[in-house]
Amino acid sequence: MLVSYGHDGPWDLGDAADENRSAMDVRGAQTEVRAIRCRNRDATVKTCAAGRPESQPSYGFP
């Protein structure tokens, strides 16, 4: 049995519609994670190029 957030009840992976929807949800989540990683890499490169420490938060905590 497979249960996840945003889906009413358990998934029926024997049903083609549920199987396709679950595959699309997984691909969407993977795409989102890749985009977040890319933004983090870009921010790290930008921070290092500006000469600021990588691990120091920008919101004021020492």
PDB file of N, H, CA, C and O in Angstrom:
ATOM      1  N   MET A   1       0.846  -1.174   0.000  1.00  0.00           N
ATOM      2  CA  MET A   1       0.000   0.000   0.000  1.00  0.00           C
ATOM      3  C   MET A   1       0.891   1.236   0.000  1.00  0.00           C
ATOM      4  O   MET A   1       1.875   1.307   0.736  1.00  0.00           O
ATOM      5  N   LEU A   2       0.536   2.199  -0.828  1.00  0.00           N
ATOM      6  H   LEU A   2      -0.263   2.142  -1.426  1.00  0.00           H
ATOM      7  CA  LEU A   2       1.289   3.445  -0.940  1.00  0.00           C
ATOM      8  C   LEU A   2       0.339   4.593  -0.643  1.00  0.00           C
ATOM      9  O   LEU A   2      -0.677   4.761  -1.317  1.00  0.00           O
ATOM     10  N   VAL A   3       0.681   5.390   0.382  1.00  0.00           N
ATOM     11  H   VAL A   3       1.506   5.253   0.929  1.00  0.00           H
ATOM     12  CA  VAL A   3      -0.123   6.544   0.765  1.00  0.00           C
ATOM     13  C   VAL A   3       0.799   7.758   0.736  1.00  0.00           C
ATOM     14  O   VAL A   3       1.934   7.689   1.208  1.00  0.00           O
ATOM     15  N   SER A   4       0.311   8.874   0.180  1.00  0.00           N
ATOM     16  H   SER A   4      -0.611   8.929  -0.203  1.00  0.00           H
ATOM     17  CA  SER A   4       1.138  10.073   0.135  1.00  0.00           C
ATOM     18  C   SER A   4       0.282  11.313   0.333  1.00  0.00           C
ATOM     19  O   SER A   4      -0.940  11.279   0.189  1.00  0.00           O
ATOM     20  N   TYR A   5       0.948  12.396   0.665  1.00  0.00           N
ATOM     21  H   TYR A   5       1.941  12.423   0.783  1.00  0.00           H
ATOM     22  CA  TYR A   5       0.282  13.674   0.864  1.00  0.00           C
ATOM     23  C   TYR A   5      -0.249  14.182  -0.476  1.00  0.00           C
ATOM     24  O   TYR A   5       0.434  14.078  -1.495  1.00  0.00           O
ATOM     25  N   GLY A   6      -1.442  14.720  -0.478  1.00  0.00           N
ATOM     26  H   GLY A   6      -1.997  14.805   0.349  1.00  0.00           H
ATOM     27  CA  GLY A   6      -2.005  15.297  -1.684  1.00  0.00           C
ATOM     28  C   GLY A   6      -2.795  14.326  -2.538  1.00  0.00           C
ATOM     29  O   GLY A   6      -3.327  14.706  -3.581  1.00  0.00           O
ATOM     30  N   HIS A   7      -2.877  13.084  -2.111  1.00  0.00           N
ATOM     31  H   HIS A   7      -2.445  12.774  -1.264  1.00  0.00           H
ATOM     32  CA  HIS A   7      -3.652  12.083  -2.851  1.00  0.00           C
ATOM     33  C   HIS A   7      -4.708  11.522  -1.914  1.00  0.00           C
ATOM     34  O   HIS A   7      -4.413  11.146  -0.780  1.00  0.00           O
ATOM     35  N   ASP A   8      -5.934  11.470  -2.396  1.00  0.00           N
ATOM     36  H   ASP A   8      -6.174  11.775  -3.318  1.00  0.00           H
ATOM     37  CA  ASP A   8      -7.035  10.954  -1.564  1.00  0.00           C
ATOM     38  C   ASP A   8      -6.946   9.445  -1.461  1.00  0.00           C
ATOM     39  O   ASP A   8      -7.154   8.733  -2.444  1.00  0.00           O
ATOM     40  N   GLY A   9      -6.640   8.962  -0.276  1.00  0.00           N
ATOM     41  H   GLY A   9      -6.471   9.540   0.522  1.00  0.00           H
ATOM     42  CA  GLY A   9      -6.572   7.525  -0.046  1.00  0.00           C
ATOM     43  C   GLY A   9      -5.299   6.902  -0.582  1.00  0.00           C
ATOM     44  O   GLY A   9      -4.402   7.603  -1.051  1.00  0.00           O
ATOM     45  N   PRO A  10      -5.221   5.574  -0.512  1.00  0.00           N
ATOM     46  CA  PRO A  10      -4.012   4.884  -0.985  1.00  0.00           C
ATOM     47  C   PRO A  10      -3.958   4.857  -2.519  1.00  0.00           C
ATOM     48  O   PRO A  10      -4.986   4.918  -3.194  1.00  0.00           O
ATOM     49  N   TRP A  11      -2.755   4.767  -3.037  1.00  0.00           N
ATOM     50  H   TRP A  11      -1.920   4.717  -2.489  1.00  0.00           H
ATOM     51  CA  TRP A  11      -2.551   4.648  -4.478  1.00  0.00           C
ATOM     52  C   TRP A  11      -2.871   3.230  -4.924  1.00  0.00           C
ATOM     53  O   TRP A  11      -2.559   2.274  -4.214  1.00  0.00           O
ATOM     54  N   ASP A  12      -3.478   3.084  -6.071  1.00  0.00           N
ATOM     55  H   ASP A  12      -3.731   3.861  -6.648  1.00  0.00           H
ATOM     56  CA  ASP A  12      -3.709   1.774  -6.674  1.00  0.00           C
ATOM     57  C   ASP A  12      -2.801   1.695  -7.892  1.00  0.00           C
ATOM     58  O   ASP A  12      -3.175   2.137  -8.978  1.00  0.00           O
ATOM     59  N   LEU A  13      -1.610   1.134  -7.715  1.00  0.00           N
ATOM     60  H   LEU A  13      -1.306   0.775  -6.833  1.00  0.00           H
ATOM     61  CA  LEU A  13      -0.636   1.114  -8.795  1.00  0.00           C
ATOM     62  C   LEU A  13      -0.979   0.096  -9.873  1.00  0.00           C
ATOM     63  O   LEU A  13      -0.291   0.015 -10.891  1.00  0.00           O
ATOM     64  N   GLY A  14      -2.032  -0.677  -9.660  1.00  0.00           N
ATOM     65  H   GLY A  14      -2.591  -0.611  -8.834  1.00  0.00           H
ATOM     66  CA  GLY A  14      -2.550  -1.561 -10.696  1.00  0.00           C
ATOM     67  C   GLY A  14      -3.414  -0.793 -11.682  1.00  0.00           C
ATOM     68  O   GLY A  14      -3.659  -1.263 -12.793  1.00  0.00           O
ATOM     69  N   ASP A  15      -3.877   0.388 -11.281  1.00  0.00           N
ATOM     70  H   ASP A  15      -3.678   0.769 -10.378  1.00  0.00           H
ATOM     71  CA  ASP A  15      -4.691   1.247 -12.132  1.00  0.00           C
ATOM     72  C   ASP A  15      -3.748   2.156 -12.926  1.00  0.00           C
ATOM     73  O   ASP A  15      -2.894   2.828 -12.347  1.00  0.00           O
ATOM     74  N   ALA A  16      -3.907   2.175 -14.245  1.00  0.00           N
ATOM     75  H   ALA A  16      -4.601   1.630 -14.715  1.00  0.00           H
ATOM     76  CA  ALA A  16      -2.996   2.941 -15.105  1.00  0.00           C
ATOM     77  C   ALA A  16      -3.028   4.435 -14.781  1.00  0.00           C
ATOM     78  O   ALA A  16      -1.988   5.092 -14.813  1.00  0.00           O
ATOM     79  N   ALA A  17      -4.198   4.975 -14.471  1.00  0.00           N
ATOM     80  H   ALA A  17      -5.043   4.441 -14.444  1.00  0.00           H
ATOM     81  CA  ALA A  17      -4.305   6.417 -14.175  1.00  0.00           C
ATOM     82  C   ALA A  17      -3.537   6.768 -12.905  1.00  0.00           C
ATOM     83  O   ALA A  17      -2.804   7.756 -12.884  1.00  0.00           O
ATOM     84  N   ASP A  18      -3.694   5.972 -11.844  1.00  0.00           N
ATOM     85  H   ASP A  18      -4.289   5.169 -11.861  1.00  0.00           H
ATOM     86  CA  ASP A  18      -2.971   6.225 -10.599  1.00  0.00           C
ATOM     87  C   ASP A  18      -1.465   6.040 -10.789  1.00  0.00           C
ATOM     88  O   ASP A  18      -0.665   6.803 -10.249  1.00  0.00           O
ATOM     89  N   GLU A  19      -1.091   5.022 -11.560  1.00  0.00           N
ATOM     90  H   GLU A  19      -1.742   4.402 -11.999  1.00  0.00           H
ATOM     91  CA  GLU A  19       0.326   4.770 -11.792  1.00  0.00           C
ATOM     92  C   GLU A  19       0.956   5.935 -12.552  1.00  0.00           C
ATOM     93  O   GLU A  19       2.053   6.376 -12.208  1.00  0.00           O
ATOM     94  N   ASN A  20       0.284   6.430 -13.566  1.00  0.00           N
ATOM     95  H   ASN A  20      -0.607   6.072 -13.845  1.00  0.00           H
ATOM     96  CA  ASN A  20       0.816   7.563 -14.341  1.00  0.00           C
ATOM     97  C   ASN A  20       0.880   8.823 -13.494  1.00  0.00           C
ATOM     98  O   ASN A  20       1.851   9.575 -13.574  1.00  0.00           O
ATOM     99  N   ARG A  21      -0.147   9.059 -12.681  1.00  0.00           N
ATOM    100  H   ARG A  21      -0.936   8.448 -12.616  1.00  0.00           H
ATOM    101  CA  ARG A  21      -0.143  10.258 -11.834  1.00  0.00           C
ATOM    102  C   ARG A  21       0.991  10.205 -10.821  1.00  0.00           C
ATOM    103  O   ARG A  21       1.657  11.211 -10.579  1.00  0.00           O
ATOM    104  N   SER A  22       1.213   9.031 -10.225  1.00  0.00           N
ATOM    105  H   SER A  22       0.671   8.213 -10.421  1.00  0.00           H
ATOM    106  CA  SER A  22       2.306   8.917  -9.243  1.00  0.00           C
ATOM    107  C   SER A  22       3.651   9.142  -9.917  1.00  0.00           C
ATOM    108  O   SER A  22       4.536   9.768  -9.334  1.00  0.00           O
ATOM    109  N   ALA A  23       3.820   8.640 -11.140  1.00  0.00           N
ATOM    110  H   ALA A  23       3.101   8.131 -11.614  1.00  0.00           H
ATOM    111  CA  ALA A  23       5.071   8.847 -11.863  1.00  0.00           C
ATOM    112  C   ALA A  23       5.276  10.326 -12.169  1.00  0.00           C
ATOM    113  O   ALA A  23       6.392  10.831 -12.050  1.00  0.00           O
ATOM    114  N   MET A  24       4.219  11.023 -12.558  1.00  0.00           N
ATOM    115  H   MET A  24       3.312  10.613 -12.654  1.00  0.00           H
ATOM    116  CA  MET A  24       4.331  12.458 -12.838  1.00  0.00           C
ATOM    117  C   MET A  24       4.654  13.242 -11.573  1.00  0.00           C
ATOM    118  O   MET A  24       5.444  14.185 -11.615  1.00  0.00           O
ATOM    119  N   ASP A  25       4.052  12.863 -10.446  1.00  0.00           N
ATOM    120  H   ASP A  25       3.410  12.097 -10.411  1.00  0.00           H
ATOM    121  CA  ASP A  25       4.343  13.535  -9.176  1.00  0.00           C
ATOM    122  C   ASP A  25       5.810  13.361  -8.794  1.00  0.00           C
ATOM    123  O   ASP A  25       6.451  14.308  -8.339  1.00  0.00           O
ATOM    124  N   VAL A  26       6.336  12.162  -8.977  1.00  0.00           N
ATOM    125  H   VAL A  26       5.815  11.393  -9.347  1.00  0.00           H
ATOM    126  CA  VAL A  26       7.739  11.895  -8.653  1.00  0.00           C
ATOM    127  C   VAL A  26       8.655  12.706  -9.563  1.00  0.00           C
ATOM    128  O   VAL A  26       9.629  13.296  -9.096  1.00  0.00           O
ATOM    129  N   ARG A  27       8.351  12.740 -10.849  1.00  0.00           N
ATOM    130  H   ARG A  27       7.560  12.261 -11.229  1.00  0.00           H
ATOM    131  CA  ARG A  27       9.188  13.517 -11.786  1.00  0.00           C
ATOM    132  C   ARG A  27       9.145  14.998 -11.442  1.00  0.00           C
ATOM    133  O   ARG A  27      10.163  15.686 -11.525  1.00  0.00           O
ATOM    134  N   GLY A  28       7.976  15.490 -11.056  1.00  0.00           N
ATOM    135  H   GLY A  28       7.150  14.931 -10.989  1.00  0.00           H
ATOM    136  CA  GLY A  28       7.856  16.891 -10.669  1.00  0.00           C
ATOM    137  C   GLY A  28       8.690  17.210  -9.446  1.00  0.00           C
ATOM    138  O   GLY A  28       9.338  18.255  -9.383  1.00  0.00           O
ATOM    139  N   ALA A  29       8.674  16.309  -8.468  1.00  0.00           N
ATOM    140  H   ALA A  29       8.148  15.460  -8.519  1.00  0.00           H
ATOM    141  CA  ALA A  29       9.468  16.501  -7.258  1.00  0.00           C
ATOM    142  C   ALA A  29      10.965  16.482  -7.582  1.00  0.00           C
ATOM    143  O   ALA A  29      11.726  17.281  -7.035  1.00  0.00           O
ATOM    144  N   GLN A  30      11.390  15.575  -8.468  1.00  0.00           N
ATOM    145  H   GLN A  30      10.772  14.927  -8.912  1.00  0.00           H
ATOM    146  CA  GLN A  30      12.797  15.509  -8.850  1.00  0.00           C
ATOM    147  C   GLN A  30      13.227  16.788  -9.560  1.00  0.00           C
ATOM    148  O   GLN A  30      14.325  17.294  -9.326  1.00  0.00           O
ATOM    149  N   THR A  31      12.368  17.306 -10.422  1.00  0.00           N
ATOM    150  H   THR A  31      11.476  16.895 -10.612  1.00  0.00           H
ATOM    151  CA  THR A  31      12.666  18.541 -11.132  1.00  0.00           C
ATOM    152  C   THR A  31      12.809  19.702 -10.164  1.00  0.00           C
ATOM    153  O   THR A  31      13.694  20.542 -10.319  1.00  0.00           O
ATOM    154  N   GLU A  32      11.939  19.747  -9.168  1.00  0.00           N
ATOM    155  H   GLU A  32      11.219  19.064  -9.042  1.00  0.00           H
ATOM    156  CA  GLU A  32      11.995  20.807  -8.170  1.00  0.00           C
ATOM    157  C   GLU A  32      13.294  20.737  -7.364  1.00  0.00           C
ATOM    158  O   GLU A  32      13.922  21.764  -7.106  1.00  0.00           O
ATOM    159  N   VAL A  33      13.692  19.541  -6.972  1.00  0.00           N
ATOM    160  H   VAL A  33      13.182  18.706  -7.182  1.00  0.00           H
ATOM    161  CA  VAL A  33      14.937  19.365  -6.211  1.00  0.00           C
ATOM    162  C   VAL A  33      16.131  19.800  -7.050  1.00  0.00           C
ATOM    163  O   VAL A  33      17.034  20.462  -6.539  1.00  0.00           O
ATOM    164  N   ARG A  34      16.149  19.436  -8.334  1.00  0.00           N
ATOM    165  H   ARG A  34      15.415  18.898  -8.749  1.00  0.00           H
ATOM    166  CA  ARG A  34      17.257  19.847  -9.210  1.00  0.00           C
ATOM    167  C   ARG A  34      17.321  21.366  -9.337  1.00  0.00           C
ATOM    168  O   ARG A  34      18.409  21.943  -9.338  1.00  0.00           O
ATOM    169  N   ALA A  35      16.162  22.017  -9.445  1.00  0.00           N
ATOM    170  H   ALA A  35      15.279  21.548  -9.444  1.00  0.00           H
ATOM    171  CA  ALA A  35      16.129  23.476  -9.554  1.00  0.00           C
ATOM    172  C   ALA A  35      16.659  24.132  -8.280  1.00  0.00           C
ATOM    173  O   ALA A  35      17.388  25.122  -8.350  1.00  0.00           O
ATOM    174  N   ILE A  36      16.298  23.591  -7.125  1.00  0.00           N
ATOM    175  H   ILE A  36      15.705  22.788  -7.069  1.00  0.00           H
ATOM    176  CA  ILE A  36      16.772  24.120  -5.845  1.00  0.00           C
ATOM    177  C   ILE A  36      18.289  23.961  -5.744  1.00  0.00           C
ATOM    178  O   ILE A  36      18.983  24.891  -5.332  1.00  0.00           O
ATOM    179  N   ARG A  37      18.804  22.794  -6.117  1.00  0.00           N
ATOM    180  H   ARG A  37      18.241  22.039  -6.451  1.00  0.00           H
ATOM    181  CA  ARG A  37      20.255  22.577  -6.078  1.00  0.00           C
ATOM    182  C   ARG A  37      20.984  23.546  -6.999  1.00  0.00           C
ATOM    183  O   ARG A  37      22.042  24.069  -6.647  1.00  0.00           O
ATOM    184  N   CYS A  38      20.422  23.782  -8.169  1.00  0.00           N
ATOM    185  H   CYS A  38      19.563  23.357  -8.455  1.00  0.00           H
ATOM    186  CA  CYS A  38      21.034  24.708  -9.123  1.00  0.00           C
ATOM    187  C   CYS A  38      21.066  26.128  -8.548  1.00  0.00           C
ATOM    188  O   CYS A  38      22.078  26.820  -8.657  1.00  0.00           O
ATOM    189  N   ARG A  39      19.961  26.560  -7.939  1.00  0.00           N
ATOM    190  H   ARG A  39      19.138  25.999  -7.850  1.00  0.00           H
ATOM    191  CA  ARG A  39      19.924  27.896  -7.331  1.00  0.00           C
ATOM    192  C   ARG A  39      20.934  28.002  -6.201  1.00  0.00           C
ATOM    193  O   ARG A  39      21.599  29.028  -6.055  1.00  0.00           O
ATOM    194  N   ASN A  40      21.054  26.945  -5.397  1.00  0.00           N
ATOM    195  H   ASN A  40      20.514  26.111  -5.516  1.00  0.00           H
ATOM    196  CA  ASN A  40      22.031  26.966  -4.302  1.00  0.00           C
ATOM    197  C   ASN A  40      23.459  27.047  -4.825  1.00  0.00           C
ATOM    198  O   ASN A  40      24.278  27.786  -4.280  1.00  0.00           O
ATOM    199  N   ARG A  41      23.765  26.286  -5.888  1.00  0.00           N
ATOM    200  H   ARG A  41      23.099  25.686  -6.331  1.00  0.00           H
ATOM    201  CA  ARG A  41      25.106  26.352  -6.487  1.00  0.00           C
ATOM    202  C   ARG A  41      25.371  27.750  -7.032  1.00  0.00           C
ATOM    203  O   ARG A  41      26.449  28.306  -6.825  1.00  0.00           O
ATOM    204  N   ASP A  42      24.393  28.316  -7.725  1.00  0.00           N
ATOM    205  H   ASP A  42      23.517  27.865  -7.893  1.00  0.00           H
ATOM    206  CA  ASP A  42      24.564  29.659  -8.282  1.00  0.00           C
ATOM    207  C   ASP A  42      24.796  30.689  -7.180  1.00  0.00           C
ATOM    208  O   ASP A  42      25.635  31.579  -7.318  1.00  0.00           O
ATOM    209  N   ALA A  43      24.049  30.560  -6.086  1.00  0.00           N
ATOM    210  H   ALA A  43      23.368  29.837  -5.973  1.00  0.00           H
ATOM    211  CA  ALA A  43      24.209  31.498  -4.971  1.00  0.00           C
ATOM    212  C   ALA A  43      25.579  31.343  -4.322  1.00  0.00           C
ATOM    213  O   ALA A  43      26.190  32.333  -3.919  1.00  0.00           O
ATOM    214  N   THR A  44      26.067  30.112  -4.219  1.00  0.00           N
ATOM    215  H   THR A  44      25.571  29.307  -4.546  1.00  0.00           H
ATOM    216  CA  THR A  44      27.388  29.869  -3.634  1.00  0.00           C
ATOM    217  C   THR A  44      28.477  30.480  -4.508  1.00  0.00           C
ATOM    218  O   THR A  44      29.399  31.118  -3.999  1.00  0.00           O
ATOM    219  N   VAL A  45      28.376  30.291  -5.805  1.00  0.00           N
ATOM    220  H   VAL A  45      27.627  29.773  -6.219  1.00  0.00           H
ATOM    221  CA  VAL A  45      29.362  30.859  -6.722  1.00  0.00           C
ATOM    222  C   VAL A  45      29.338  32.381  -6.645  1.00  0.00           C
ATOM    223  O   VAL A  45      30.389  33.022  -6.615  1.00  0.00           O
ATOM    224  N   LYS A  46      28.159  32.950  -6.613  1.00  0.00           N
ATOM    225  H   LYS A  46      27.305  32.429  -6.637  1.00  0.00           H
ATOM    226  CA  LYS A  46      28.013  34.410  -6.543  1.00  0.00           C
ATOM    227  C   LYS A  46      28.595  34.954  -5.233  1.00  0.00           C
ATOM    228  O   LYS A  46      29.261  35.990  -5.223  1.00  0.00           O
ATOM    229  N   THR A  47      28.337  34.243  -4.132  1.00  0.00           N
ATOM    230  H   THR A  47      27.796  33.402  -4.141  1.00  0.00           H
ATOM    231  CA  THR A  47      28.844  34.655  -2.823  1.00  0.00           C
ATOM    232  C   THR A  47      30.362  34.584  -2.783  1.00  0.00           C
ATOM    233  O   THR A  47      31.015  35.500  -2.281  1.00  0.00           O
ATOM    234  N   CYS A  48      30.925  33.509  -3.304  1.00  0.00           N
ATOM    235  H   CYS A  48      30.395  32.765  -3.711  1.00  0.00           H
ATOM    236  CA  CYS A  48      32.384  33.360  -3.309  1.00  0.00           C
ATOM    237  C   CYS A  48      33.033  34.406  -4.205  1.00  0.00           C
ATOM    238  O   CYS A  48      34.089  34.945  -3.873  1.00  0.00           O
ATOM    239  N   ALA A  49      32.404  34.693  -5.339  1.00  0.00           N
ATOM    240  H   ALA A  49      31.546  34.255  -5.608  1.00  0.00           H
ATOM    241  CA  ALA A  49      32.956  35.690  -6.258  1.00  0.00           C
ATOM    242  C   ALA A  49      32.937  37.082  -5.636  1.00  0.00           C
ATOM    243  O   ALA A  49      33.784  37.916  -5.957  1.00  0.00           O
ATOM    244  N   ALA A  50      31.975  37.339  -4.748  1.00  0.00           N
ATOM    245  H   ALA A  50      31.287  36.662  -4.487  1.00  0.00           H
ATOM    246  CA  ALA A  50      31.879  38.643  -4.098  1.00  0.00           C
ATOM    247  C   ALA A  50      32.828  38.750  -2.907  1.00  0.00           C
ATOM    248  O   ALA A  50      32.974  39.821  -2.318  1.00  0.00           O
ATOM    249  N   GLY A  51      33.483  37.620  -2.550  1.00  0.00           N
ATOM    250  H   GLY A  51      33.365  36.750  -3.029  1.00  0.00           H
ATOM    251  CA  GLY A  51      34.442  37.634  -1.457  1.00  0.00           C
ATOM    252  C   GLY A  51      33.814  37.483  -0.087  1.00  0.00           C
ATOM    253  O   GLY A  51      34.483  37.693   0.925  1.00  0.00           O
ATOM    254  N   ARG A  52      32.545  37.122  -0.036  1.00  0.00           N
ATOM    255  H   ARG A  52      32.002  36.951  -0.858  1.00  0.00           H
ATOM    256  CA  ARG A  52      31.893  36.921   1.257  1.00  0.00           C
ATOM    257  C   ARG A  52      32.065  35.474   1.699  1.00  0.00           C
ATOM    258  O   ARG A  52      32.154  34.578   0.859  1.00  0.00           O
ATOM    259  N   PRO A  53      32.112  35.233   3.002  1.00  0.00           N
ATOM    260  CA  PRO A  53      32.235  33.860   3.486  1.00  0.00           C
ATOM    261  C   PRO A  53      31.002  33.043   3.101  1.00  0.00           C
ATOM    262  O   PRO A  53      29.871  33.526   3.172  1.00  0.00           O
ATOM    263  N   GLU A  54      31.242  31.816   2.700  1.00  0.00           N
ATOM    264  H   GLU A  54      32.160  31.425   2.642  1.00  0.00           H
ATOM    265  CA  GLU A  54      30.148  30.959   2.238  1.00  0.00           C
ATOM    266  C   GLU A  54      29.189  30.572   3.357  1.00  0.00           C
ATOM    267  O   GLU A  54      27.982  30.481   3.134  1.00  0.00           O
ATOM    268  N   SER A  55      29.711  30.346   4.551  1.00  0.00           N
ATOM    269  H   SER A  55      30.692  30.420   4.732  1.00  0.00           H
ATOM    270  CA  SER A  55      28.872  29.812   5.620  1.00  0.00           C
ATOM    271  C   SER A  55      28.231  30.884   6.497  1.00  0.00           C
ATOM    272  O   SER A  55      27.471  30.543   7.404  1.00  0.00           O
ATOM    273  N   GLN A  56      28.503  32.142   6.264  1.00  0.00           N
ATOM    274  H   GLN A  56      29.120  32.418   5.528  1.00  0.00           H
ATOM    275  CA  GLN A  56      27.937  33.198   7.102  1.00  0.00           C
ATOM    276  C   GLN A  56      26.546  33.567   6.588  1.00  0.00           C
ATOM    277  O   GLN A  56      26.395  33.923   5.419  1.00  0.00           O
ATOM    278  N   PRO A  57      25.534  33.487   7.445  1.00  0.00           N
ATOM    279  CA  PRO A  57      24.189  33.827   6.986  1.00  0.00           C
ATOM    280  C   PRO A  57      24.061  35.315   6.695  1.00  0.00           C
ATOM    281  O   PRO A  57      24.742  36.132   7.315  1.00  0.00           O
ATOM    282  N   SER A  58      23.200  35.665   5.764  1.00  0.00           N
ATOM    283  H   SER A  58      22.647  35.002   5.261  1.00  0.00           H
ATOM    284  CA  SER A  58      23.055  37.062   5.352  1.00  0.00           C
ATOM    285  C   SER A  58      22.061  37.821   6.215  1.00  0.00           C
ATOM    286  O   SER A  58      21.883  39.024   6.021  1.00  0.00           O
ATOM    287  N   TYR A  59      21.411  37.160   7.156  1.00  0.00           N
ATOM    288  H   TYR A  59      21.555  36.183   7.313  1.00  0.00           H
ATOM    289  CA  TYR A  59      20.360  37.823   7.934  1.00  0.00           C
ATOM    290  C   TYR A  59      20.810  38.290   9.307  1.00  0.00           C
ATOM    291  O   TYR A  59      19.965  38.571  10.158  1.00  0.00           O
ATOM    292  N   GLY A  60      22.102  38.383   9.551  1.00  0.00           N
ATOM    293  H   GLY A  60      22.788  38.156   8.860  1.00  0.00           H
ATOM    294  CA  GLY A  60      22.589  39.069  10.716  1.00  0.00           C
ATOM    295  C   GLY A  60      23.070  38.260  11.895  1.00  0.00           C
ATOM    296  O   GLY A  60      23.577  38.847  12.852  1.00  0.00           O
ATOM    297  N   PHE A  61      22.943  36.956  11.886  1.00  0.00           N
ATOM    298  H   PHE A  61      22.531  36.480  11.109  1.00  0.00           H
ATOM    299  CA  PHE A  61      23.442  36.188  13.013  1.00  0.00           C
ATOM    300  C   PHE A  61      24.948  36.013  12.873  1.00  0.00           C
ATOM    301  O   PHE A  61      25.431  35.690  11.788  1.00  0.00           O
ATOM    302  N   PRO A  62      25.690  36.219  13.942  1.00  0.00           N
ATOM    303  CA  PRO A  62      27.143  36.090  13.858  1.00  0.00           C
ATOM    304  C   PRO A  62      27.597  34.649  13.772  1.00  0.00           C
ATOM    305  O   PRO A  62      28.797  34.383  13.696  1.00  0.00           O
TER     306      PRO A  62
END
